[in-house]
Amino acid sequence: MGGHGNGEEVELLAIWFSPYVQRVVWALKMKGIDYEWVELIFRYPKNRNPSLLKHNPVTKRVPVLVHRRRPVVEWLVIVEYVDETWRNNPVLPSDPY
């Protein structure tokens, strides 16, 4: 996990035990995208990570993918974004039928 996806910085704000985070990790690994893992700690809600508050101020939930300094939130939206941005090794089907 070097933090770069095809020469661009990719950061994943996450907690290791989230099944939603694991789905995003799975997609990133299938695509061969290097990313920086930013582990968040939720033990004390008042001490939320400033990066999470900055990139997802509405729901304050993970996962959050930061690419080109822009956040993408919600696991399915992130997986779709990853699939459309890096076209190699498709993760999702091109036709739903």
N, C-alpha and C positions, 0 to 999 in steps of 0.2 A: 504494500500500500504506500506508494510514493506520493500520492496527492495530485497526479496529473492524468488526465484523460486525453490522449492524443495531443499532448503539449499544452493542455489547458488545465487550470487548477480545478479540482473537483473535491468538495468537502461534504462529508455525510455527518450530520448531527444525529446522534443515535444513543440508544441504550441497548445493551447486548441481549437482553431477554425479551425484547419486543418481537412478536411474529411479523409485524408489519415492516420493521427494520430488516429482518432476515429476508423478506421478499425482495427488498431493494438491493441488498447485498448480493443475493442470488443473481439478479439481473445484471449488476455491475460486473460480477465475476464471469458470467456467460459472455459478456461483451469484451472482457479483457481490459476493463477500464481501471486504471490505478486511481485511488482516491485516498483522501486523508480522513481517518476515522476520528471523530470528536465525541468522546464518551461524555454523556451528561449524567448528572447525579440528581435524583428527584427526592432524596430523603427529606429535605426541608423545602417545601414549596415556595417559601418566601425568598429562598436563595437560588432562584432559577438562573440558569446560565445566561449571561448577557447576550451571547451570540444567538441563543434560541429566542429570546425576547425581541431581538433586533430582526431576525429573519422570519419569525412566525408569531407576531404579537397578538393575533386574534385568538387562536386555539391553544398556543403554547405547547404543541404536541410534536412528537417525532414520528416518523423520520422527516428530516429536512435535507434536501440536496442543494448545495450551493455551487452553481456553475457560472463562471463569468461574473461573479459577484452578485448573481441574481438567485433568490431562493425559489425552490420548487417544493411544494408541500403536498401531503397526502400520498400514501404509498402507490396507489394505482396511477395517479397522475405522474409521479416520478418515474415509474416503470415505462409508461407511454413516452415520456419525455426522453428517457435514456434510449429507448428503441428508435425514436425518430431522429435523435441527434447523432447517434453513432449507428450507422446503418448495417455494419457487419454483424453477422450471427443474429438474425432476428429472434427476439424473445416472444413476441406476440404474433399471432397469425395475421397475414395481410388481408384475408377474407374471413369474416366470422362464420361462413357457412361451409 
